[in-house]
Amino acid sequence: MRRFFGNLKDGQIFIEGEEFNHLKNVLRLGVGEEILVSLNDETEYACEIVDMTKKLAVCKINGTRVCEANPTKNIVLFQAITKREKFEFIVQKATELGISKVVPFVSEHVIAKVTENKMERLATIAQNACKQCERTIMPVIEDCKTVDQVIEAFKNFDVVLFANERADKGDKPKSIVKAKNIAIIVGSEGGFSAKEKDKFTNAGATTVSLGKRILRAETASVAMMSLVSILSGN
């Protein structure tokens, strides 16, 4: 059954904007069709299209169930800005892997411009990834931060894991099975400076080694997100 994001009003669900365009002009769905709708909450809504105008589809709710694909832990990815295509890939995979929030930030060796990553497009990518992986709550994508702002946020997490591409071996992290709030820090194509690495570790981040091979930024992100999501039970 096809999935869409919509809005709830007066007991009915409305599909509008690009979602409506996809429903009507791409998939050619019409009145009487059954669809699944997400309202960016824990619930999945089984609906029937009961009316269509030039701008929206009106849907009747036939049933609901709790979505089992949503994250069970608050895992936040702090990702140093990369080139647009790579960052879009990271956002897509973060959605699939159960990340609750993606926080881009600028580090010393970042080579991409902040303006390369358009928030509206990133939100669309996250929304489409939600539909593909059957989660109903979209990850939050925050505005770009500084390294110091990232470190200031450490206090909000039970565990902070920092991917250090030059570490011979990582430190032994705290158990993340019982942790509810977990932060992951991954660098850009240029990696982190020695000063930034010291800042992270001095602020309490645990160094994680992903092996002897130097990974691309997007590969390191996927590896870290997969590792943490599996080990934490997310």
Buried (B, 14 or more C-beta within 10 A) or exposed (E): EEBBBBBBEEEBBBBBEEBBEBBBEEEEBEEEBEBBBBBEEBBBBBBBBEEBEEEBBBBEBEEEEEBEEBBEBBBBBBBBBBBBEBBBBBBBBBBBBBBBBBBBBBBBBBEBEEEBBEEEEBBBBBBBBBBEBBBBBBBEBBEBBEBEBBBEBBEEBBBBBBBBBEBEEBBEBBEBEEBEBBBBBBBBBBBBBEEBBEBBBEBEBBBBBBEEEEBEBBBBBBBBBBBBBEBBEB
